[in-house]
């Protein structure tokens, strides 16, 4: 118990402070092969590109212990491109939706027509089109776009940011918010459980108290002595708490594990799973509307290739092939310590696009939730770290457990022998 508390004296503290497991983020883009036809109302044809692999380093800063058995910290992520592990380079060009323009068009759908006509004229002057051909690096980390200033001028507050725009621009070299979690010093059953995130007990993105609750841990470690039921963690990327369910027991390089996976209800809509009604307005099951925490942009989260989603989403485009082996997320946990031994968290980012009256650049595009990319953050224990973990937290406790039975047996034998001699 002492070794799994958040305590500078515990074995797991250095592991918690600076995660020793090598993490990698693999990104797969969906290239649109028929952009001109999509503008005329055709079904999008997609081609998966990648992976583009990044080594991910995580470390904690501003670690502050409090008197109420909690500790606060900021966790930072640094990403470095790995050409030798990637199928392509960051300089490669890919045709994708003009995310800024198409997102803004849907956001402006209910504005007065004269505003949309003005914006449409400005877009024509800037030579903005519904699809763009940009490099992987630009889409990931940002590119200068005069459209940002134009939108801020015509529709102030529509996109409250300036400068470069990139899907992962705010991820690299940044923190995931101020977490305050329980140390487990007084109650080991609460170790790693989130007390507050950015000072909040719950968020205000969603339409029900249940959906706004910050439940579980920060997603790195869990309380020890896990039961084969479920686990929870709060994900700033998903803007919500996620619950995974037990699937099966297993073994990772000699360490016993429980595998936890996403239930089919994770991204279900409110019709198919009433507790998720608070995450709506919803479309089909299998995608979650995250517009309320993404500047009101029409963005949706899902499993890759719409795995476990309504077949209508898969059929609305060509080129998707969902399957469990490649697209299901999982966590393999050591149940005694609550430490993940092997994990792969996979999510897909999607943009809702459609024809918007008054904005000619949207052509005759049919309403569709269009996959942009999916990514997998993966890591597993290996080498000397695995050996140290196995020795300290698996082998020695097992030997001590056997030893107590041996001692108990010897004690019983001595008592019997003493009784016989008497």
HELIX and SHEET records of a PDB file:
HELIX    1   1 UNK A    2  UNK A    4  5                                   3    
HELIX    2   2 UNK A   13  UNK A   17  1                                   5    
HELIX    3   3 UNK A   35  UNK A   39  1                                   5    
HELIX    4   4 UNK A   83  UNK A   85  5                                   3    
HELIX    5   5 UNK A   99  UNK A  107  1                                   9    
HELIX    6   6 UNK A  113  UNK A  125  1                                  13    
HELIX    7   7 UNK A  136  UNK A  141  1                                   6    
HELIX    8   8 UNK A  146  UNK A  154  1                                   9    
HELIX    9   9 UNK A  188  UNK A  190  5                                   3    
HELIX   10  10 UNK A  209  UNK A  212  1                                   4    
HELIX   11  11 UNK A  274  UNK A  279  5                                   6    
HELIX   12  12 UNK A  291  UNK A  293  5                                   3    
HELIX   13  13 UNK A  304  UNK A  306  5                                   3    
HELIX   14  14 UNK A  311  UNK A  315  1                                   5    
HELIX   15  15 UNK A  324  UNK A  327  1                                   4    
HELIX   16  16 UNK A  360  UNK A  362  5                                   3    
HELIX   17  17 UNK A  383  UNK A  390  1                                   8    
HELIX   18  18 UNK A  391  UNK A  395  3                                   5    
HELIX   19  19 UNK A  396  UNK A  421  1                                  26    
SHEET    1   A 9 UNK A 194  UNK A 197  0                                        
SHEET    2   A 9 UNK A 174  UNK A 182 -1                                        
SHEET    3   A 9 UNK A  70  UNK A  81 -1                                        
SHEET    4   A 9 UNK A  46  UNK A  65 -1                                        
SHEET    5   A 9 UNK A  23  UNK A  32 -1                                        
SHEET    6   A 9 UNK A 368  UNK A 380 -1                                        
SHEET    7   A 9 UNK A 339  UNK A 353 -1                                        
SHEET    8   A 9 UNK A 299  UNK A 302 -1                                        
SHEET    9   A 9 UNK A 287  UNK A 289 -1                                        
SHEET    1   B11 UNK A 194  UNK A 197  0                                        
SHEET    2   B11 UNK A 174  UNK A 182 -1                                        
SHEET    3   B11 UNK A  70  UNK A  81 -1                                        
SHEET    4   B11 UNK A  46  UNK A  65 -1                                        
SHEET    5   B11 UNK A  23  UNK A  32 -1                                        
SHEET    6   B11 UNK A 368  UNK A 380 -1                                        
SHEET    7   B11 UNK A 339  UNK A 353 -1                                        
SHEET    8   B11 UNK A 330  UNK A 334 -1                                        
SHEET    9   B11 UNK A 255  UNK A 262 -1                                        
SHEET   10   B11 UNK A 240  UNK A 252 -1                                        
SHEET   11   B11 UNK A 230  UNK A 235 -1                                        
SHEET    1   C 2 UNK A  93  UNK A  97  0                                        
SHEET    2   C 2 UNK A 131  UNK A 135 -1                                        
END                                                                             
